[in-house]
Amino acid sequence: MMPLKRYNLAAVLLLLLGGYGSAQAAIAPDRTRLVFRGEDKSISVDLKNANSKLPYLAQSWVEDEKGVKITSPLIVVPPVQRIEPSAIGQVKIQGMPALASLPKDRETLFYYNVREIPPQSDKPNTLQIALQTRIKVFYRPQALSKIDMQHPWQYKITLQRQGNGYQVSNPTGYYVVLSNASNRMDGTPARGFSPLVIAPKSNVTLGGDASELGHSPVLTYVNDYGARLPLIFNCTDNSCAVDEAKSRKS
């Protein structure tokens, strides 16, 4: 039998993403999502090395909505850096001239990726692990930069009963991220529901049985800061709208 050799980092990464959810990354960004505003030239992200003994390389890049690696209209510098034990590194996501060609009436979704590369082990037959973190980057054009915190855009989404399910309509120019759907606050997710990312000015199927959600479905959305907040709906016939007063108090 051939001895176990050091695996290709990318292959190990795919293995981990497929089934090793308990593994903890040594290198991680300081946020779970990023907003790149139209007036920004760049935004900074801190990268913390949680390992107190070993330095790591941090490899960073940006992908488009389809997961394709890109170098425009956003680019990361530096693409690779060494971060000492317990230290903090920093990357900048910089805007390129091609940002001007993006839609001005809606957000555009990108992804920031950082992959940790551990130092080579001096022990034989060692399997080395590379973990990767991927977070959303929302490019928000200047026309959408003013946010009403008392009336979040997520309050504008609606539900329409279709058969045994619901269709979610997002009439806004912003992305809406839904992490839960239940029939009560802090309830277990309805069977068949999976977290959703709803593009601006689009309709998607919610997932889950409408009868489980009842006449006052409660959806949970994720805001710019990663907080999970409720959307409590009132339904009339087959249409449901957010009850702003109840949602704000909850």
Secondary structure, DSSP 8 states (H G I E B T S, - for coil): --------HHHHHHHHHHH-TT---SEEES-SEEEEETT-SEEEEEEEE--SS--EEEEEEEEETTS-EE-SSEEEESSEEEE-TT-EEEEEEEE-GGGGGS-SSS-EEEEEEEEEE----SSSS------EEEEEEEEE-GGG----TTS-GGGG-EEEEETTEEEEEE-SSS-EEEEEEESSTT----TT---EEE-TTEEEE--S-HHHHTTS-EEEEE-TTS-EEEEEEEEETTEEEE-HHHHHH-
